[in-house]
Amino acid sequence: MLLHLSTWLEVEAYLEHSQGVIMPIGSTEQHGPTGLIGTDAICAEAIAKGVGEATQALVAPTINIGMALHHTAFPGSMSLRPSTMIQVVKEYVTCLAKARFTKFFFINGHGGNIATLKAAFSETYAHLADLNLPHADNVKCYLGNWFMCGSVYQLAKELYGDKEGSHATPSEVALTQYVYPEAIKQAPLSPEVGRGYKIYGAEDFRRRYPDGRMGSDPALATPEHGKQFYELAVKELSHTYLEFVNGE
């Protein structure tokens, strides 16, 4: 059940049997010479829809711009500042909490969002308490990073070894190839790829990682691999979602 394709009457009826909602969040940033700029949002949205179908959960619209300031020296990359992203998440959750939603299950596709999301959850809890909502103490946010699912990590290790890298990875590129086979890109990849440098500002990042990859070889990606990653992530996160919404 997709929120943006539902009526308010349907959402009201949904709330009679569940107060859980899935919140996909990603990023709009470069993913190397062959990765789609929308990779992180595409992956999060596809998996969120799959989890929603498997668990009969409501899925909110995707937050497709995240915290990616270090990628902004590459054309097409877009980012929110951490303070802005915290405000966005807080406002989204507050609106839905006022409607009686209490369990917010974020399916995240971008590692750079993790620290900001955790801060946003803390800010949101404090904000809701200040509003004196009757059920503020019941509001809980969960962060599920699809790329950190145990089954996904294991398959990536088996398929790609150390060529998985940590950005513009073959696993995430494969998933986008499965979701959008018509948008598969081809480009020459340098045998030299940046690896292991700390992340600072955007210009430094591009200097250290000149083609945008971080230790990865996305040429190894295939749509068939993407289907496997999709199915594993949906299965694992569906189980986690049900535990979350049915727990205390």
FIVOTI-302906 format. One record per residue: x, y, z negated of N, C-alpha, C, CB in turn. Coordinates in Angstrom, 1 decimal, decimal comma. Glycine has a CB too. Example, Ala and Ser with C-alpha at 12.3 -4.5 7.8 and 13.67 -1.06 7.14 Angstrom:
BEGIN
     nx     ny     nz    cax    cay    caz     cx     cy     cz    cbx    cby    cbz
   13,2   -5,7   -7,8   12,3   -4,5   -7,8   13,2   -3,3   -7,8   11,3   -4,5   -9,0
   12,8   -2,2   -7,1   13,7   -1,1   -7,1   12,9    0,0   -7,9   14,1   -0,6   -5,7
REM end
This chain:
BEGIN
     nx     ny     nz    cax    cay    caz     cx     cy     cz    cbx    cby    cbz
    0,9   -1,2    0,0    0,0    0,0    0,0    0,9    1,2    0,0   -1,0    0,0   -1,2
    0,8    2,0    1,1    1,6    3,2    1,2    0,8    4,4    0,7    2,1    3,4    2,6
    1,4    5,2   -0,1    0,7    6,4   -0,7    0,3    7,3    0,4    1,6    7,1   -1,7
    1,2    7,6    1,4    0,8    8,6    2,4   -0,2    8,1    3,4    2,0    9,0    3,1
   -0,5    6,8    3,4   -1,6    6,3    4,2   -2,8    5,9    3,4   -1,1    5,1    5,0
   -2,9    6,4    2,2   -4,0    6,1    1,3   -4,8    7,3    1,1   -3,5    5,5    0,0
   -6,1    7,2    0,6   -6,9    8,3    0,1   -6,7    8,4   -1,4   -8,4    8,1    0,6
   -7,2    9,5   -1,9   -7,1    9,7   -3,4   -8,0    8,7   -4,1   -7,5   11,1   -3,8
   -9,1    8,3   -3,4  -10,0    7,3   -4,0   -9,3    6,0   -4,1  -11,3    7,2   -3,2
   -8,6    5,6   -3,1   -7,8    4,3   -3,1   -6,8    4,3   -4,2   -7,2    4,0   -1,8
   -6,1    5,5   -4,4   -5,1    5,6   -5,4   -5,7    5,5   -6,8   -4,3    6,9   -5,3
   -6,9    6,1   -6,9   -7,6    6,1   -8,2   -8,0    4,6   -8,5   -8,8    7,0   -8,2
   -8,4    3,9   -7,5   -8,8    2,5   -7,8   -7,6    1,7   -8,1   -9,5    1,9   -6,5
   -6,5    1,9   -7,4   -5,2    1,2   -7,7   -4,8    1,4   -9,2   -4,1    1,7   -6,8
   -5,0    2,6   -9,7   -4,6    2,9  -11,1   -5,4    2,1  -12,1   -4,7    4,4  -11,4
   -6,5    1,6  -11,7   -7,3    0,8  -12,6   -6,7   -0,5  -13,0   -8,7    0,6  -12,1
   -5,8   -1,0  -12,1   -5,1   -2,3  -12,4   -3,6   -2,2  -12,5   -5,5   -3,3  -11,4
   -3,0   -1,1  -12,1   -1,5   -0,9  -12,1   -1,2    0,5  -12,3   -0,9   -1,6  -10,9
   -0,2    0,8  -13,1    0,4    2,2  -13,2    1,8    2,2  -12,7    0,4    2,6  -14,7
    2,2    1,2  -11,9    3,5    1,2  -11,3    3,6    1,7   -9,9    4,0   -0,3  -11,3
    4,7    2,4   -9,5    4,8    2,9   -8,2    6,3    2,8   -7,8    4,4    4,4   -8,1
    6,5    2,4   -6,5    7,9    2,2   -6,0    8,3    3,5   -5,3    7,9    1,0   -5,0
    9,5    4,0   -5,6   10,0    5,3   -5,1   11,2    5,1   -4,3   10,2    6,3   -6,3
   11,2    4,9   -3,0   12,4    4,8   -2,2   13,1    6,1   -2,1   12,1    4,3   -0,8
   14,5    6,0   -2,3   15,3    7,2   -2,2   16,6    6,9   -1,5   15,6    7,8   -3,6
   17,0    7,7   -0,6   18,3    7,5    0,2   19,1    8,7    0,4   17,9    6,8    1,5
   19,5    8,9    1,6   20,4   10,0    1,9   20,4   10,2    3,4   21,8    9,9    1,3
   20,8   11,4    3,8   20,9   11,8    5,2   22,4   12,2    5,4   19,9   12,9    5,7
   23,2   11,3    5,8   24,7   11,5    5,8   25,4   10,7    6,9   25,3   11,3    4,5
   26,6   11,1    7,3   27,3   10,3    8,3   27,6    8,9    7,8   28,6   11,0    8,6
   27,6    8,0    8,7   28,0    6,6    8,3   29,0    6,0    9,4   26,7    5,7    8,3
   30,0    6,8    9,6   31,0    6,4   10,5   30,6    6,5   12,0   31,4    4,9   10,2
   31,4    6,0   12,9   31,1    6,2   14,4   29,9    5,4   14,9   32,3    5,8   15,1
   29,5    4,3   14,2   28,4    3,5   14,7   27,2    3,4   13,7   28,9    2,1   14,9
   27,3    4,1   12,6   26,2    4,0   11,6   25,3    5,2   11,8   26,8    4,0   10,2
   24,0    4,9   11,6   23,0    6,0   11,7   23,1    6,9   10,6   21,6    5,3   11,8
   22,9    8,2   10,8   22,9    9,2    9,8   21,8    8,9    8,7   22,8   10,6   10,4
   20,7    8,4    9,1   19,7    8,1    8,2   19,8    6,7    7,5   18,4    8,1    8,9
   20,9    6,0    7,6   21,1    4,7    7,1   20,5    4,4    5,7   22,5    4,3    7,1
   20,9    5,3    4,8   20,6    5,0    3,4   19,1    5,2    3,1   21,3    6,0    2,4
   18,4    6,1    3,8   17,0    6,2    3,7   16,3    5,1    4,4   16,6    7,6    4,2
   16,8    4,7    5,6   16,2    3,7    6,3   16,2    2,4    5,5   16,9    3,5    7,7
   17,3    2,0    4,9   17,4    0,8    4,1   16,5    0,8    2,9   18,9    0,6    3,7
   16,5    1,9    2,2   15,7    2,0    1,0   14,2    1,9    1,4   16,0    3,3    0,3
   13,8    2,6    2,4   12,4    2,6    2,8   11,9    1,2    3,3   12,1    3,6    3,9
   12,7    0,6    4,1   12,4   -0,8    4,6   12,2   -1,8    3,5   13,4   -1,3    5,6
   13,2   -1,8    2,6   13,1   -2,7    1,4   12,0   -2,3    0,5   14,4   -2,7    0,7
   11,7   -1,1    0,3   10,6   -0,7   -0,6    9,3   -1,1    0,0   10,6    0,9   -0,8
    9,1   -1,0    1,3    7,9   -1,5    1,9    7,7   -3,0    1,7    7,8   -1,1    3,4
    8,9   -3,7    1,9    8,8   -5,1    1,7    8,5   -5,5    0,3   10,1   -5,7    2,1
    9,0   -4,8   -0,7    8,7   -5,1   -2,1    7,3   -4,8   -2,4    9,7   -4,3   -3,0
    6,8   -3,7   -1,8    5,4   -3,3   -2,0    4,5   -4,3   -1,5    5,1   -2,0   -1,4
    4,7   -4,9   -0,3    3,9   -5,9    0,2    3,9   -7,2   -0,6    4,3   -6,2    1,7
    5,1   -7,5   -1,1    5,3   -8,8   -1,9    4,6   -8,7   -3,2    6,8   -9,1   -2,0
    4,5   -7,5   -3,8    4,0   -7,4   -5,2    2,7   -6,6   -5,2    5,0   -6,6   -6,0
    2,2   -6,2   -4,1    0,9   -5,4   -4,0    1,1   -4,1   -4,8   -0,2   -6,2   -4,6
    2,2   -3,5   -4,7    2,5   -2,3   -5,4    2,4   -1,1   -4,4    3,9   -2,3   -5,9
    2,1    0,1   -5,0    2,0    1,3   -4,2    3,4    1,8   -4,0    1,2    2,4   -5,0
    3,7    2,3   -2,7    5,0    2,8   -2,3    4,8    4,3   -2,0    5,6    2,0   -1,2
    5,6    5,1   -2,7    5,6    6,5   -2,4    6,4    6,9   -1,2    6,1    7,3   -3,7
    6,2    8,1   -0,7    7,0    8,5    0,5    8,5    8,6    0,1    6,6    9,9    0,9
    9,3    8,3    1,1   10,8    8,2    0,9   11,4    9,6    0,6   11,4    7,5    2,1
   12,2    9,7   -0,4   13,0   10,8   -0,6   14,3   10,6    0,2   13,4   11,1   -2,2
   14,4   11,3    1,4   15,4   10,9    2,3   16,6   11,8    2,4   14,8   10,8    3,7
   16,7   12,8    1,5   17,9   13,6    1,4   18,3   13,5   -0,1   17,7   15,1    1,8
   19,6   13,0   -0,3   20,1   12,8   -1,7   21,3   13,7   -2,0   20,4   11,4   -1,9
   22,1   13,2   -2,8   23,3   13,9   -3,2   24,5   13,4   -2,4   23,6   13,8   -4,8
   24,8   14,1   -1,3   25,9   13,7   -0,4   26,8   14,8    0,0   25,3   13,1    0,8
   27,1   15,7   -1,0   27,9   16,9   -0,7   29,2   16,5   -0,1   28,1   17,7   -1,9
   29,8   15,4   -0,5   31,1   15,0    0,0   31,1   14,6    1,5   31,7   13,9   -0,9
   30,0   14,4    2,1   29,9   14,0    3,5   29,6   15,2    4,4   28,8   13,0    3,7
   29,4   16,4    3,8   28,9   17,5    4,6   29,9   18,2    5,6   28,4   18,6    3,7
   31,2   17,7    5,6   32,1   18,2    6,6   31,9   17,4    7,9   33,6   18,0    6,1
   31,0   16,4    8,0   30,7   15,7    9,2   29,3   16,3    9,7   30,6   14,2    8,9
   29,2   16,6   11,0   28,0   17,2   11,5   26,8   16,3   11,3   28,2   17,4   13,0
   25,7   16,9   11,0   24,5   16,1   10,8   24,2   15,7    9,3   24,5   14,9   11,6
   25,2   15,7    8,5   25,0   15,3    7,1   24,2   16,4    6,4   26,3   15,0    6,4
   23,3   16,1    5,5   22,5   17,0    4,7   22,6   16,5    3,3   21,1   17,1    5,2
   22,5   17,5    2,3   22,6   17,1    0,9   21,8   18,1    0,0   24,1   17,1    0,5
   21,4   17,6   -1,1   20,9   18,4   -2,2   22,0   18,5   -3,2   19,6   17,8   -2,8
   22,1   19,7   -3,9   23,0   19,8   -5,0   22,4   18,9   -6,1   23,2   21,3   -5,5
   23,3   18,4   -7,0   22,8   17,6   -8,1   21,6   18,2   -8,9   23,9   17,2   -9,1
   21,8   19,5   -9,2   20,8   20,2   -9,9   19,4   20,3   -9,2   21,2   21,6  -10,3
   19,5   20,4   -7,9   18,3   20,5   -7,0   17,6   19,1   -7,0   18,6   20,9   -5,6
   18,5   18,1   -6,8   17,9   16,7   -6,8   17,2   16,3   -8,1   19,0   15,7   -6,4
   17,8   16,7   -9,2   17,2   16,5  -10,5   15,9   17,1  -10,6   18,1   17,0  -11,6
   15,8   18,4  -10,1   14,5   19,1  -10,1   13,5   18,4   -9,2   14,7   20,5   -9,6
   13,9   17,9   -8,0   13,0   17,2   -7,1   12,4   16,0   -7,8   13,7   16,9   -5,8
   13,3   15,1   -8,3   12,9   13,9   -8,9   11,9   14,2  -10,1   14,1   13,1   -9,4
   12,3   15,2  -10,9   11,5   15,5  -12,1   10,1   16,0  -11,6   12,1   16,7  -12,9
   10,0   16,8  -10,6    8,7   17,3  -10,1    7,9   16,1   -9,5    8,9   18,4   -9,1
    8,5   15,2   -8,7    7,8   14,1   -8,2    7,2   13,2   -9,3    8,7   13,3   -7,3
    8,0   12,9  -10,2    7,5   12,0  -11,3    6,5   12,7  -12,1    8,7   11,6  -12,2
    6,7   14,0  -12,4    5,7   14,7  -13,2    4,3   14,7  -12,6    6,2   16,1  -13,5
    4,3   15,0  -11,3    3,0   15,0  -10,6    2,3   13,6  -10,7    3,2   15,3   -9,1
    3,0   12,6  -10,5    2,4   11,2  -10,6    2,1   10,8  -12,0    3,3   10,2   -9,9
    2,9   11,2  -12,9    2,6   10,9  -14,3    1,4   11,6  -14,8    3,8   11,4  -15,2
    1,1   12,8  -14,3   -0,2   13,5  -14,7   -1,4   12,7  -14,2   -0,2   14,9  -14,1
   -1,2   11,9  -13,1   -2,3   11,1  -12,6   -2,3    9,7  -13,2   -2,1   10,9  -11,1
   -1,5    9,5  -14,3   -1,5    8,3  -15,1   -0,5    7,2  -14,6   -2,9    7,7  -15,1
    0,3    7,5  -13,7    1,4    6,5  -13,4    2,4    6,6  -14,5    2,1    6,8  -12,0
    2,9    5,4  -14,9    3,9    5,3  -16,0    5,2    4,6  -15,7    3,2    4,7  -17,2
    5,1    3,7  -14,6    6,3    2,9  -14,3    6,8    3,3  -12,9    6,0    1,4  -14,4
    8,0    3,9  -12,9    8,6    4,4  -11,6    9,8    3,6  -11,3    8,9    5,9  -11,8
    9,7    2,9  -10,2   10,7    1,9   -9,8   11,4    2,5   -8,5   10,1    0,5   -9,5
   12,6    3,1   -8,8   13,3    3,7   -7,7   14,2    2,7   -7,0   14,2    4,9   -8,2
   14,0    2,5   -5,7   14,8    1,7   -4,8   15,7    2,6   -4,1   14,0    0,8   -3,8
   17,0    2,5   -4,4   18,0    3,5   -4,0   18,9    2,9   -2,9   18,8    4,0   -5,2
   19,2    3,7   -1,9   20,1    3,2   -0,8   21,5    3,9   -0,8   19,5    3,4    0,5
   21,8    4,8   -1,7   23,0    5,6   -1,7   23,7    5,6   -3,0   22,7    7,0   -1,2
   25,0    5,2   -3,0   25,7    5,2   -4,2   25,9    6,5   -4,8   27,1    4,5   -4,0
   26,0    7,6   -4,0   26,2    8,9   -4,5   25,0    9,5   -5,3   26,5    9,8   -3,4
   23,9    8,8   -5,2   22,7    9,2   -5,9   22,6    8,7   -7,4   21,4    8,7   -5,2
   23,4    7,7   -7,7   23,3    7,0   -8,9   23,4    7,9  -10,2   24,3    5,9   -9,0
   24,5    8,7  -10,3   24,7    9,5  -11,4   23,6   10,6  -11,6   26,1   10,2  -11,4
   23,3   11,2  -10,4   22,3   12,2  -10,5   20,9   11,7  -10,8   22,2   12,9   -9,1
   20,6   10,5  -10,4   19,3    9,9  -10,7   19,2    9,6  -12,2   19,1    8,6   -9,9
   20,3    9,1  -12,8   20,2    8,8  -14,2   20,1   10,1  -15,0   21,5    8,1  -14,6
   20,7   11,2  -14,6   20,5   12,4  -15,2   19,1   12,9  -15,0   21,5   13,5  -14,7
   18,5   12,7  -13,8   17,2   13,2  -13,6   16,2   12,4  -14,4   16,8   12,9  -12,1
   16,4   11,2  -14,7   15,5   10,4  -15,6   15,4   11,0  -17,0   15,9    8,9  -15,6
   16,6   11,3  -17,5   16,7   11,9  -18,8   16,0   13,3  -18,9   18,2   12,1  -19,3
   16,2   14,1  -17,8   15,6   15,4  -17,8   14,1   15,3  -17,7   16,1   16,2  -16,6
   13,6   14,3  -17,0   12,2   14,0  -16,8   11,5   13,6  -18,1   11,9   13,0  -15,7
   12,1   12,7  -18,8   11,6   12,3  -20,1   11,4   13,5  -21,0   12,5   11,2  -20,8
   12,4   14,3  -21,1   12,4   15,5  -22,0   11,3   16,5  -21,5   13,7   16,2  -22,0
   11,2   16,6  -20,2   10,2   17,6  -19,6    8,8   17,1  -19,9   10,4   17,7  -18,1
    8,5   15,8  -19,8    7,2   15,2  -20,0    6,8   15,3  -21,5    7,1   13,8  -19,6
    7,8   15,1  -22,3    7,5   15,3  -23,8    7,2   16,7  -24,1    8,8   14,9  -24,6
    7,8   17,7  -23,5    7,5   19,1  -23,7    6,1   19,5  -23,2    8,6   20,0  -23,0
    5,6   18,8  -22,2    4,3   19,0  -21,7    3,2   18,4  -22,6    4,1   18,5  -20,3
    3,6   17,6  -23,6    2,7   16,9  -24,5    1,6   16,1  -23,7    2,0   18,0  -25,3
    2,1   15,4  -22,7    1,2   14,5  -22,0    0,8   13,3  -23,0    1,8   13,9  -20,7
   -0,4   12,9  -23,0   -0,8   11,8  -24,0    0,0   10,6  -23,8   -2,3   11,5  -23,8
    0,4   10,2  -22,6    1,1    9,0  -22,4    2,6    9,2  -22,0    0,4    8,2  -21,3
    3,1   10,3  -22,4    4,5   10,7  -22,0    5,5    9,6  -22,5    4,9   12,0  -22,6
    5,3    9,0  -23,7    6,2    8,0  -24,2    6,2    6,7  -23,4    5,9    7,7  -25,7
    5,1    6,5  -22,6    5,0    5,3  -21,8    5,7    5,4  -20,4    3,6    5,0  -21,6
    6,1    6,6  -20,1    6,7    6,8  -18,8    8,1    6,3  -18,8    6,7    8,3  -18,4
    8,4    5,4  -17,8    9,8    4,8  -17,7   10,2    4,8  -16,2    9,8    3,4  -18,3
   11,5    5,1  -16,0   12,0    5,1  -14,7   13,1    4,0  -14,6   12,6    6,4  -14,3
   13,1    3,2  -13,5   14,1    2,2  -13,3   14,8    2,4  -12,0   13,4    0,8  -13,3
   16,1    2,2  -12,0   17,0    2,4  -10,8   17,4    1,0  -10,3   18,2    3,3  -11,2
   16,9    0,7   -9,1   17,3   -0,5   -8,4   18,1   -0,2   -7,1   16,0   -1,3   -8,1
   19,4   -0,4   -7,1   20,2   -0,2   -6,0   20,3   -1,5   -5,1   21,7    0,2   -6,4
   19,6   -1,4   -4,0   19,5   -2,7   -3,2   20,9   -3,3   -2,9   18,8   -2,4   -1,9
   21,9   -2,4   -2,6   23,2   -2,9   -2,2   24,0   -3,5   -3,4   24,0   -1,8   -1,6
   23,4   -3,4   -4,6   24,1   -4,0   -5,8   23,3   -5,2   -6,3   24,1   -2,9   -6,9
   22,3   -5,6   -5,5   21,7   -6,9   -5,9   22,7   -8,0   -5,8   20,4   -7,2   -4,9
   22,7   -8,9   -6,8   23,6  -10,0   -6,8   23,7  -10,8   -5,5   23,4  -10,9   -8,0
   22,5  -11,2   -5,0   22,4  -12,0   -3,8   23,0  -11,3   -2,6   21,0  -12,5   -3,6
   22,7  -10,0   -2,5   23,2   -9,2   -1,4   24,7   -9,1   -1,5   22,5   -7,7   -1,5
   25,2   -8,8   -2,6   26,7   -8,6   -2,8   27,4   -9,9   -2,4   27,0   -8,3   -4,3
   26,8  -11,1   -2,8   27,4  -12,4   -2,5   27,4  -12,6   -1,1   26,7  -13,5   -3,3
   26,3  -12,3   -0,4   26,3  -12,6    1,1   27,3  -11,7    1,8   24,9  -12,4    1,6
   27,4  -10,4    1,4   28,3   -9,5    2,0   29,8  -10,0    1,9   28,2   -8,1    1,4
   30,0  -10,5    0,7   31,4  -11,0    0,4   31,7  -12,2    1,3   31,5  -11,4   -1,1
   30,7  -13,1    1,5   30,9  -14,3    2,3   31,0  -13,9    3,8   29,7  -15,2    2,1
   30,3  -13,0    4,2   30,3  -12,6    5,7   31,5  -11,8    6,1   29,0  -11,9    6,0
   31,8  -10,8    5,2   32,8   -9,8    5,6   34,0   -9,7    4,7   32,1   -8,5    5,5
   34,1  -10,3    3,6   35,2  -10,2    2,7   35,6   -8,8    2,4   36,4  -10,9    3,3
   36,9   -8,4    2,4   37,3   -7,1    2,1   37,0   -6,1    3,2   38,7   -7,0    1,7
   36,4   -6,5    4,3   36,0   -5,6    5,4   34,7   -5,0    5,2   36,1   -6,3    6,7
   34,0   -5,4    4,1   32,7   -4,8    3,7   33,0   -3,3    3,4   32,1   -5,5    2,5
   34,1   -3,0    2,6   34,4   -1,7    2,3   33,4   -1,1    1,3   34,5   -0,8    3,5
   33,3    0,2    1,3   32,3    0,9    0,3   31,5    2,0    0,9   33,1    1,4   -0,8
   31,7    2,3    2,2   30,8    3,2    2,9   30,9    2,9    4,4   31,2    4,7    2,6
   29,7    3,1    5,1   29,5    2,7    6,5   29,8    1,2    6,5   30,5    3,5    7,4
   29,3    0,5    5,6   29,6   -1,0    5,4   28,8   -1,8    6,5   29,2   -1,4    4,0
   29,4   -2,9    6,9   28,6   -3,8    7,8   27,3   -4,2    7,3   29,5   -5,0    8,2
   27,2   -4,4    6,0   25,9   -4,9    5,4   24,8   -3,8    5,6   26,0   -5,2    3,9
   25,0   -2,6    5,3   24,0   -1,6    5,5   23,8   -1,3    7,0   24,4   -0,3    4,8
   24,8   -1,3    7,8   24,6   -1,1    9,3   23,8   -2,3    9,8   26,0   -1,0   10,0
   24,1   -3,5    9,4   23,3   -4,6    9,8   21,8   -4,5    9,5   23,8   -5,9    9,2
   21,5   -4,0    8,3   20,1   -3,8    7,9   19,4   -2,8    8,8   20,0   -3,3    6,5
   20,1   -1,7    9,2   19,5   -0,7   10,1   19,4   -1,3   11,5   20,4    0,6   10,2
   20,3   -2,2   11,9   20,1   -2,8   13,2   18,9   -3,8   13,2   21,4   -3,6   13,5
   18,6   -4,4   12,1   17,4   -5,2   12,0   16,2   -4,4   12,0   17,5   -6,1   10,7
   16,2   -3,3   11,3   15,0   -2,4   11,3   14,8   -1,7   12,6   15,1   -1,4   10,1
   15,8   -1,2   13,2   15,8   -0,4   14,4   16,7   -1,0   15,5   16,1    1,1   14,1
   16,4   -2,1   16,1   17,3   -2,7   17,0   17,5   -1,8   18,3   16,8   -4,1   17,5
   16,5   -1,0   18,5   16,6   -0,1   19,7   17,6    1,0   19,5   15,3    0,5   20,0
   18,1    1,2   18,2   19,0    2,3   17,9   20,4    1,8   17,6   18,5    3,1   16,7
   20,8    0,6   17,9   22,1    0,1   17,7   23,1    0,9   18,5   22,2   -1,4   18,0
   24,2    1,3   17,8   25,2    2,1   18,4   26,5    1,4   18,6   25,5    3,4   17,6
   27,2    1,8   19,7   28,5    1,2   20,0   29,5    2,3   20,1   28,5    0,3   21,3
   30,7    2,2   19,5   31,8    3,2   19,6   33,1    2,5   19,2   31,5    4,4   18,7
   34,2    3,0   19,8   35,5    2,4   19,4   35,8    2,7   18,0   36,6    2,9   20,4
   36,4    1,8   17,3   36,8    1,9   15,9   38,3    1,8   15,8   36,1    0,9   15,0
   38,9    2,7   15,1   40,3    2,7   14,9   40,7    1,5   14,0   40,8    4,0   14,3
   41,8    0,8   14,3   42,2   -0,3   13,3   42,6    0,3   12,0   43,4   -1,0   14,0
   43,0    1,6   11,9   43,3    2,2   10,6   42,1    2,8   10,0   44,5    3,2   10,8
   41,8    2,5    8,8   40,6    3,0    8,1   41,0    3,4    6,7   39,5    2,0    8,1
   40,5    4,6    6,3   40,8    5,0    4,9   40,3    4,1    3,9   40,3    6,4    4,7
   41,0    4,0    2,8   40,6    3,1    1,7   41,2    3,5    0,4   41,0    1,6    2,0
   40,4    3,5   -0,7   40,9    3,7   -2,0   41,1    5,1   -2,5   42,1    3,0   -2,1
   40,9    6,1   -1,7   41,1    7,5   -2,2   39,9    7,9   -3,1   41,2    8,4   -1,0
   40,2    8,7   -4,1   39,1    9,3   -4,9   38,3   10,3   -4,1   39,7    9,9   -6,2
   37,1   10,5   -4,5   36,2   11,4   -3,8   36,2   12,8   -4,5   34,7   10,9   -3,7
   36,5   13,8   -3,8   36,4   15,2   -4,3   35,5   16,0   -3,4   37,9   15,9   -4,4
   36,0   17,1   -2,8   35,2   17,9   -1,9   35,0   17,4   -0,5   35,7   19,3   -1,9
   34,2   18,0    0,3   33,8   17,6    1,6   35,0   17,6    2,6   32,7   18,4    2,2
   35,8   18,7    2,5   37,0   18,7    3,4   38,0   17,7    3,1   37,6   20,1    3,4
   38,2   17,5    1,8   39,2   16,5    1,4   38,7   15,1    1,8   39,4   16,6   -0,1
   37,4   14,9    1,7   36,9   13,6    2,0   37,1   13,3    3,5   35,4   13,5    1,7
   36,9   14,3    4,4   37,1   14,0    5,8   38,5   13,9    6,1   36,5   15,2    6,6
   39,4   14,5    5,4   40,8   14,4    5,6   41,3   13,0    5,3   41,6   15,4    4,8
   40,8   12,5    4,2   41,2   11,1    3,7   40,5   10,0    4,5   40,8   10,9    2,2
   39,3   10,3    4,9   38,5    9,3    5,7   38,0    9,9    7,0   37,2    8,8    4,9
   39,0   10,0    8,0   38,7   10,9    9,2   37,6   10,4   10,1   39,9   10,9   10,0
   37,3    9,1   10,1   36,1    8,7   10,9   34,9    8,4   10,1   36,5    7,5   11,8
   35,0    8,7    8,8   33,8    8,5    7,9   33,7    7,2    7,2   32,6    8,7    8,7
   34,5    6,2    7,7   34,4    4,9    7,0   35,3    4,8    5,8   34,9    3,8    8,0
   34,9    4,0    4,8   35,7    3,8    3,6   36,0    2,3    3,5   34,9    4,3    2,3
   37,1    1,9    4,2   37,6    0,5    4,1   36,7   -0,5    4,8   37,7    0,1    2,7
   35,8   -0,1    5,7   34,8   -1,0    6,2   35,0   -1,3    7,7   33,4   -0,4    6,0
   34,4   -2,4    8,2   34,4   -2,7    9,6   33,0   -3,0   10,0   35,4   -3,9    9,9
   32,3   -1,9   10,4   30,8   -2,1   10,7   30,7   -2,8   12,0   30,2   -0,8   10,8
   31,7   -3,1   12,8   31,6   -3,8   14,1   31,2   -5,3   13,8   32,9   -3,8   14,8
   31,3   -5,7   12,5   31,0   -7,1   12,2   29,5   -7,2   12,0   31,7   -7,5   10,9
   28,7   -6,1   11,9   27,3   -6,2   11,6   26,5   -6,8   12,8   26,8   -4,8   11,3
   25,5   -7,5   12,5   24,5   -8,0   13,5   23,1   -7,8   12,9   24,8   -9,5   13,9
   22,1   -7,7   13,8   20,7   -7,7   13,3   20,3   -8,9   12,5   19,8   -7,5   14,5
   20,9  -10,1   12,9   20,6  -11,3   12,2   21,1  -11,3   10,8   21,2  -12,5   12,9
   22,3  -10,7   10,6   22,8  -10,5    9,2   21,8   -9,5    8,5   24,2   -9,9    9,2
   21,4   -8,5    9,2   20,5   -7,5    8,5   19,2   -8,2    8,0   20,1   -6,4    9,5
   18,7   -9,1    8,8   17,5   -9,8    8,3   17,7  -10,6    7,0   17,0  -10,8    9,4
   18,9  -11,2    6,9   19,2  -11,9    5,7   19,3  -11,0    4,5   20,6  -12,7    5,9
   20,0   -9,8    4,7   20,1   -8,8    3,6   18,8   -8,3    3,2   21,0   -7,7    4,1
   17,9   -8,0    4,2   16,6   -7,6    3,9   15,8   -8,6    3,0   15,8   -7,3    5,2
   15,8   -9,8    3,5   15,0  -10,8    2,7   15,6  -11,1    1,3   15,1  -12,2    3,5
   16,9  -11,1    1,2   17,5  -11,2   -0,2   17,1  -10,1   -1,1   19,0  -11,4   -0,1
   17,2   -8,8   -0,6   17,0   -7,7   -1,4   15,5   -7,6   -1,8   17,4   -6,4   -0,6
   14,6   -7,9   -0,8   13,2   -7,9   -1,1   12,8   -8,9   -2,2   12,3   -8,1    0,1
   13,4  -10,1   -2,1   13,1  -11,1   -3,0   13,6  -10,8   -4,4   13,7  -12,5   -2,6
   14,8  -10,3   -4,5   15,4  -10,0   -5,8   14,7   -8,8   -6,5   16,9   -9,7   -5,7
   14,5   -7,7   -5,7   13,9   -6,5   -6,3   12,4   -6,7   -6,6   14,1   -5,4   -5,3
   11,7   -7,6   -5,8   10,3   -7,9   -6,2   10,2   -8,5   -7,5    9,7   -8,8   -5,1
   11,1   -9,4   -7,8   11,2  -10,1   -9,1   11,5   -9,0  -10,2   12,2  -11,2   -9,1
   12,4   -8,2   -9,9   12,8   -7,1  -10,9   11,6   -6,2  -11,2   14,0   -6,4  -10,5
   10,9   -5,8  -10,1    9,8   -4,9  -10,2    8,7   -5,4  -11,1    9,2   -4,5   -8,8
    8,4   -6,7  -10,8    7,3   -7,3  -11,6    7,7   -7,4  -13,1    7,0   -8,7  -11,1
    8,9   -7,7  -13,4    9,4   -7,7  -14,8    9,3   -6,4  -15,4   10,8   -8,2  -14,8
    9,6   -5,3  -14,6    9,6   -4,0  -15,1    8,2   -3,5  -15,4   10,2   -3,0  -14,1
    7,3   -3,7  -14,5    5,9   -3,2  -14,7    5,1   -4,0  -15,7    5,1   -3,2  -13,4
    5,5   -5,2  -15,9    4,8   -6,1  -16,9    5,4   -6,1  -18,2    4,7   -7,5  -16,3
    6,6   -5,5  -18,4    7,3   -5,4  -19,6    6,8   -4,3  -20,5    8,8   -5,3  -19,4
    7,4   -4,2  -21,7    7,0   -3,1  -22,6    7,6   -1,8  -22,1    7,5   -3,4  -24,0
REM end
